[in-house]
Amino acid sequence: RVQIKTSKSKISLEQFGPFHSYSDAQEYLATQALYELNLNLPFHKIFPPVFQKLWKSWLNQVETEKYAQEQQDRSAKMQKIQHLIDLIPKQLRIGTADISNEEYSMTENKTEVITNEDTKREIRSATALATRKKKQYSGSQLALELKADFLRRCDTAEYKEMEETRKQLPMYKYRDEFLNCISENIVTVLCAETGAGKSTQGPQFLLEDALSKKLGDKVSIICTQP
């Protein structure tokens, strides 16, 4: 049995073996003591092979436990995210549900009382967003100016020529379906072949739709490449 005291901590090591000799026990505990004091220093590289292997087994055990904990945390996080995904769309469909005192999630066979405060805030936020969308927006002065400028551009020969080119892209005929999907879902994943117009037409559809609805000053579009 070994006890190590430092200015910051106290380490107690105990190993019952079996060992071939008292000397083997001493060497084992000495190696373990060095490991416990600072496992990041590569002391084991100067040890005999048997103790190098022992040290590496401890390091591997730490990594395995760390990985298992990360997977457990990730699984718990994903379950929470999935729970929110399952809840929020239902709240959006019922619009301005009264959730001032208790929040409920309608499932296929039961009603679930929601007590988690983070979940309640997410639902309130989603419900408020749905309520705002239902209100008629007259548009700010800037939004009206942006719409007017957009309509003027649509009437130019250059725009009409560009429009004819855009119509040749596969993405163009899905414009209405694309916009409806975006407006009805929190997240949309768009998949199409290279050259279909995903990166070019999608953002243009969103911008043009926002401008025509007097939301040009509200929209924010960010395009990234992998």
C-alpha positions in Angstrom: 0.0 0.0 0.0 1.3 3.5 -1.0 0.3 6.9 0.1 1.5 10.0 -1.7 1.0 13.5 -0.4 1.6 16.7 -2.4 0.8 20.3 -1.9 -2.4 20.0 -3.9 -3.6 16.4 -3.3 -3.2 13.1 -1.5 -3.1 9.8 -3.5 -3.6 6.4 -1.9 -2.7 3.3 -3.9 -3.4 -0.2 -3.0 -2.9 -3.4 -5.1 -3.3 -6.9 -3.8 -1.7 -8.6 -6.7 -1.0 -11.5 -7.2 2.7 -10.7 -7.5 5.7 -13.0 -7.8 7.7 -11.1 -5.3 7.7 -8.1 -3.0 10.0 -6.4 -5.5 7.4 -6.8 -8.3 4.7 -5.3 -6.0 7.0 -2.3 -5.3 7.8 -1.7 -9.0 4.1 -2.0 -9.9 3.0 0.6 -7.3 5.9 2.9 -8.1 4.8 2.8 -11.8 1.2 3.5 -10.8 2.3 6.3 -8.5 4.2 8.0 -11.3 1.2 7.6 -13.6 -1.2 9.1 -11.0 1.1 12.0 -10.3 1.2 13.1 -14.0 -0.1 10.8 -16.6 0.7 13.3 -19.4 4.5 13.0 -18.9 5.8 10.0 -21.0 7.8 8.4 -18.2 6.9 5.0 -19.5 9.1 5.4 -22.6 12.1 4.7 -20.4 10.6 1.8 -18.6 11.1 -1.9 -19.3 8.5 -3.3 -21.9 6.3 -4.9 -19.3 5.8 -1.5 -17.5 5.4 0.4 -20.8 2.5 -2.0 -21.7 1.0 -1.5 -18.2 1.2 2.3 -18.5 -0.4 2.2 -22.0 -3.2 0.0 -20.7 -4.1 2.7 -18.1 -4.0 5.4 -20.8 -6.3 3.3 -23.0 -8.7 2.8 -20.2 -8.9 6.5 -19.6 -9.6 7.1 -23.3 -12.2 4.4 -23.4 -14.0 5.8 -20.4 -13.8 9.3 -21.8 -15.2 8.1 -25.1 -18.0 6.3 -23.4 -18.9 9.4 -21.4 -18.8 11.6 -24.5 -21.1 9.1 -26.3 -23.5 9.1 -23.3 -23.6 12.9 -23.2 -24.1 13.1 -27.0 -26.9 10.5 -26.8 -28.6 12.5 -24.1 -28.2 15.7 -26.1 -29.6 14.1 -29.2 -32.6 12.7 -27.3 -33.3 16.2 -26.0 -33.0 17.7 -29.5 -35.3 15.0 -30.9 -37.8 15.6 -28.1 -37.9 19.3 -29.0 -38.2 18.5 -32.7 -41.2 16.2 -31.9 -42.8 18.9 -29.8 -42.3 22.2 -31.6 -44.0 21.4 -34.9 -47.1 20.4 -33.0 -47.2 23.7 -31.2 -46.8 25.5 -34.5 -49.8 23.7 -35.9 -52.0 24.7 -33.0 -51.0 28.3 -33.3 -51.7 30.4 -30.2 -52.3 27.6 -27.7 -52.5 28.7 -24.0 -49.3 27.6 -22.4 -49.2 30.2 -19.6 -49.6 27.6 -16.8 -48.9 24.2 -18.2 -47.6 23.1 -21.6 -48.8 19.9 -23.3 -47.4 17.8 -26.1 -50.0 15.9 -28.1 -48.8 12.5 -29.1 -50.7 9.8 -30.9 -52.0 8.1 -27.7 -51.5 10.4 -24.8 -51.0 14.0 -23.6 -47.7 14.7 -22.0 -47.2 17.4 -19.4 -44.0 19.3 -20.1 -42.2 20.5 -17.0 -38.7 21.2 -18.4 -38.2 25.0 -18.4 -35.9 25.0 -21.4 -38.5 23.1 -23.4 -41.2 25.5 -22.3 -39.1 28.4 -23.5 -38.5 26.7 -26.8 -42.3 26.1 -27.3 -43.2 29.7 -26.3 -40.6 31.0 -28.8 -42.0 28.7 -31.6 -45.6 29.7 -30.8 -44.7 33.4 -30.8 -43.1 33.0 -34.1 -46.1 31.2 -35.6 -48.3 34.0 -34.2 -46.2 36.7 -35.8 -46.3 35.0 -39.1 -50.1 35.0 -39.1 -50.2 38.7 -38.6 -50.4 40.8 -41.8 -47.2 42.7 -42.3 -47.5 46.1 -44.0 -43.8 46.5 -44.5 -41.3 49.2 -43.4 -40.4 52.1 -45.6 -37.1 50.3 -46.5 -39.0 47.1 -47.4 -41.4 49.0 -49.6 -38.5 50.7 -51.4 -36.7 47.3 -51.9 -39.8 45.8 -53.3 -40.3 48.7 -55.7 -36.7 48.5 -56.9 -37.1 44.7 -57.3 -40.2 45.1 -59.5 -38.4 47.7 -61.6 -35.6 45.3 -62.2 -38.0 42.5 -63.1 -39.3 44.7 -65.9 -35.8 45.2 -67.5 -34.6 43.3 -70.6 -31.5 42.1 -68.7 -33.7 40.5 -66.0 -36.0 38.9 -68.4 -33.1 37.4 -70.3 -31.6 36.1 -67.1 -35.0 34.6 -66.2 -35.1 32.6 -69.4 -31.7 31.2 -68.6 -32.8 30.3 -65.1 -35.8 28.4 -66.4 -33.5 25.9 -68.0 -32.2 24.8 -64.7 -33.9 21.7 -63.1 -34.3 23.6 -59.8 -36.5 26.3 -61.4 -39.7 24.2 -61.8 -39.6 23.4 -58.1 -39.6 27.0 -57.0 -43.1 27.0 -55.4 -42.5 23.6 -53.8 -39.2 24.8 -52.4 -40.6 27.9 -50.9 -43.6 26.1 -49.3 -41.2 23.6 -47.8 -39.1 26.3 -46.3 -42.0 28.2 -44.9 -43.6 25.1 -43.3 -40.5 23.6 -41.7 -37.8 24.7 -39.3 -35.1 22.8 -41.2 -35.0 21.9 -44.8 -32.5 19.6 -46.5 -32.3 20.0 -50.3 -30.6 17.3 -52.3 -30.0 17.4 -56.1 -27.4 16.6 -58.7 -24.5 18.9 -59.4 -25.6 21.8 -61.6 -29.3 21.6 -60.7 -29.2 25.1 -59.2 -29.2 24.4 -55.5 -26.7 27.0 -54.5 -27.7 29.6 -57.0 -31.4 29.3 -57.4 -32.3 28.5 -53.8 -31.0 31.8 -52.3 -32.5 33.7 -55.2 -35.9 32.2 -54.6 -35.8 33.1 -51.0 -34.7 36.7 -51.6 -37.2 37.3 -54.4 -40.0 35.8 -52.2 -39.0 38.1 -49.3 -38.8 41.2 -51.5 -42.2 40.5 -53.0 -43.8 40.1 -49.6 -42.2 43.3 -48.3 -39.8 41.4 -46.1 -36.6 42.4 -47.9 -35.3 44.2 -44.8 -35.9 41.2 -42.6 -34.4 38.4 -44.6 -30.9 37.1 -43.9 -29.3 34.6 -46.4 -25.9 33.0 -45.9 -24.3 30.8 -48.5 -21.4 28.5 -47.7 -19.4 25.9 -49.6 -18.0 22.7 -48.1 
